[in-house]
């Protein structure tokens, strides 16, 4: 699957999730997203190496926040 294919697939999944979160307060939306992100980050680990696992998870979290930051303006524009 190419990067473009993965982006399209992610958009399809995101579009399926949006109606579930629509109308919920930002506190509930934030908790749901935090739960999903925690599952995503927890899935990254180095077997039998807690130090490397923490390093990997830290890198994954930074990458995720970087991606979110890059998407904020486009997401806001789509809302308007």
N, C-alpha and C positions, 0 to 999 in steps of 0.2 A: 504494500500500500504506500503510495507516494505521500509526501507532506501535504500536497493539495487535497488528496483523498481523505487524509486524516483530519484536516481542517474542516472539510465539508461534513464529514461524519460527526465530528464534535459539534458542529453547528446544528445538525439534525437532532442530536441528543439534547443539546441545550434548549432547542425549541420545544422539545417534548416535556422538559422539566419546567419551563417558564410558567405554564398554566397552573401547575401545582403550587408554585410559590406566589403567584399573582394574588394580590389582595391580603397576603399575610403581612404582618408588621415587619419592620426592618430587623427587629430583635429576633423574631422567629426565622426569617430568611438567613440572617447571620449565623444563627445556631445550626441550621441545616447545612449551610455551606461549610462551616467549621467542622461539622461531623464528617462530611464527605472528604474534605481536605485531609483531615486526620487519618482517614482510612487510606487515602492515596499515599501520604507520607509514610505511614506504617508499613506499607507494602514494599518499601525500599529498605533493604537491610543486607548486611554482610554476615553470613552465618558464622557464629562463634566469635564475633569480633565487635564488641559493644562500641569501642572507640571509632572504628571505621564506619559502623552503622550510624553513629551520631554525626560524623563528618558528612556522610552521604545524605542523610536526612536534612542537615543544614543546607547543603548545596541545592537539594531539590526544593526546599522551601524558598530559598533566594530566587531560584529560577521561576518558581510559580508566581511569586510576588512581582518579579520583573515582567512576566507575561501579563499579569493582571494590570499593572501600571500602563503597559503599552496599549491595552484594550479599552481603558476607561473612556478616553475621548470619543472613540468610535461608538462605544455603547451608549454614551450620553447623546450623541448625535442621532442615533437610531430612535431614541425615546422621543425626540422633539418632533 
